Amino acid sequence: MVRILGALPLRIHCLNSLTELGELRPRTIVLHQGGLLWSKADEIRLLQQLAAGGVNLVVLADEFYRGTAGAANRVLAPFGLRMKQDGRDDPTLTREEQTQRMLDWQARYDRVPFDAGPEHIASHPLTLGVKRLHWFRPCPVICADSTARPLVINPADGDECFAAVATPGGYVVAVGNSLWSGLSGVGWPFENDRFLANILVGGDAEAAIAEER
């Protein structure tokens, strides 16, 4: 991750809350882990305004990091995006039913990694230079309406995707992986790091680096 951030023409600010933005005018905001879990209603409204004004928003979540998928959905709903959930938090379920839902989810998404090839990756500025991606314990992303479009299709199920985007002004990117390392820590022959770099700069990372030289 340090390698990727060090190469990109970005200044990184780690904030505990959007209220700390102050005079900062971000190009991209990344929400993951605690930043998602602690997002308040007024911050979510601010994110909508920023995205409409051209700021890129990247949301990383999955069911492995419990609570992040549900928190992500509160952020993503206005943009026609939604993280799929295993449903075991349904209070009407018995303990046995909750356990079965967890086991069904694990059997479908957690036991075997997914490798996406060129045929699973949509042509888009955010996928330039990206031909192969490796996914470990991914969470499907649902395009809930026509304003959102898939970026990376689940190679095992063409009706699902693991990353999707909406464009209300800036890019709103939903990625079904809560951990940076799921993208930054995967090397050759996959281009997970290039995909991460692209979504951080909002386009072709190689071109952005070249412009700074």
N, C-alpha and C positions, 0 to 999 in steps of 0.2 A: 504494500500500500504506500509506503514511504517513497518507493521508487516511482510509482505512478504520479503521485502528487508532486514530487520534486521535478518531474519532467513537464508538467502542464503549466501553462501561463495563468496560474491562479494564485490568489492569496487566500489562505484557509483561516476561517474564524470559527472556533468551537464555542457555541452558545448553549447555555442551560435553558433558555427560553427565547421565543421570538421577541419578547419585550426588550431584550438586550440589543436588538438591531440598531437602535439609535439612528445615527446618520449613515449607517452602512447601506449601500445600494447593491444588494447581491445579484450576481448573475445566475447562480444556482443555489438552491436550498436542498440539503439532503436530510431526510427524516428517517431515523431507524432506531431500534431498540428503545432506550429510555425516552428519547426525543419524541417517539410516537406515543408511548404509554402515558406520558405526562402532558400531552397536548390538550389545551383547554378550548372551549367553544369559541372564545374571542380570537384565539390564535388561529384556529381553523378558518374563521372568516377572513382574517388577515392573509392567510395563505391563498385563499380564493382571489382576493384583490391583487396580490402580487403576481399570481399566475396569469390573471387576465391582463395585467400590465406588461407581460413579457418575461417575467422571471421564470426560470426552469425549476421544476419541483421533482425531486427524485425520492420515491418512497420504497424502502426495502423492508419486507416483512415475510413471515411464514408461520406455519403452525408449530414448528420446532421451538421457536422462541415464543412461548405461550403469551397470548394477549396482544401480540403485535399485529396479527392479521385483522382482528376486530378493530383495533385502534386505527390501523391503516384505512379501513373502510369508512371511518368517520371523515377522514381527510379526502378520500378518493371519490366518494359518492357524488359530489357535484360535477365531477368530470366524466361520469359514465364508466367508471372503473370499479372493480371490486375484487378483493382477495377471496378465494374459496376457503371455506372453513370445514373442519371435520364434524362439527355439530354436536360434539360431546358435552358442550356447556348447556344444552337444552335442559331446563329444570324439570321437564316432564318425563325425562328418561330415567329408567332404573339404573342402578350401578352396573348391572350386567350389560345393558344396552349401551351405556357410555363406554364401557370397556370394549365392546364389539366395534363401535364406531372408531375408536382409537386404533384398534388392530386392523380394521379395514383400510384406514388411511395409511398406516405404516406399510401394509402390504402393497399398496398402490404406488406410494411416492417415496418411501424411506429406505427400502431394502436394496434397490438397484439404482445406481446413478443413470442419468439420461444424457445422451450425447446428441446434440442437435447439429445437423449438417446444413449445407447451403439451401437445400430444399425446404428447410424448416425456418429459415431466417428471412424476414420480409425485407424488400428493398426500401431503404429509408436513410436519411442523413445520419441517424443514430446507429445504424448498423454498417456504415462504410468500413471496409476492410475486415469485416467479421464474417468468417466462413464456417467456423466450428465453435460450439460452446458446450461446456461440460456443466451439468447441473447435479448437485448432491442435495438430497432432501428438499426438493423445490415445492413451492406452493403455487397452484394454478391461479392465474389472473383471469377474471371474467370481464369481457367487454359488454357492459350492460346496455349500451345503446350505440347508435351509429356515429357518435362523436368520438368514440375510441376505436383503436385498431390494434391488432396483434403485431408484435415485433418478432417474437420467437415462439413458434408453435411447439407444443409437446410432441416429441417424435413418436410417442406411443399412443397418442390420441389427438387426432387432427382437430377435434372440437375444443381443445384446451390450448392455452398458451402460458408461458412462464414469464413473459414480459410483454407489456402493452403500453400504448401511449395515447394521450389526448392532447389537443393543441388549442387551448382556450385563448392563447396569446403567446406564452412560452410553452415549452414542452412539459407535460405532466407524465412522468414515467413511473409505472408500477412494476417492480421487480420482485418475483416470488422467491426471495432469498434474504434472510434477515442479517446475514453476516457479510461484512466486507470481504473476508477471506474466501468466500464462495465465488467471488469474482477475481479479486486481486491475487489470490494465492494459487491459481490454476495456470500452469504454463503450457508450453508447446506439447502437443500439436494444436492446442485450442487457443482461441483469441478472447478469452474471458476478460483479460486485462484491457484489451483494446475496446471492448464493449463498455466496460466501466469508464474508461477515459472518455469515450464518446459521449456517454450520458452526462458526465460531469461538465463537459464544455458545451454540450448542446449541439453536437455535430461532429465533424471530422476532426478527431484529436490530432492526427498527423499534420493536417493543414494548420491547425491552431498553433502547434509547436513551431512549424516552419515560419509562420508569420512573426514570431518573436525573435527569430535568429537574425 
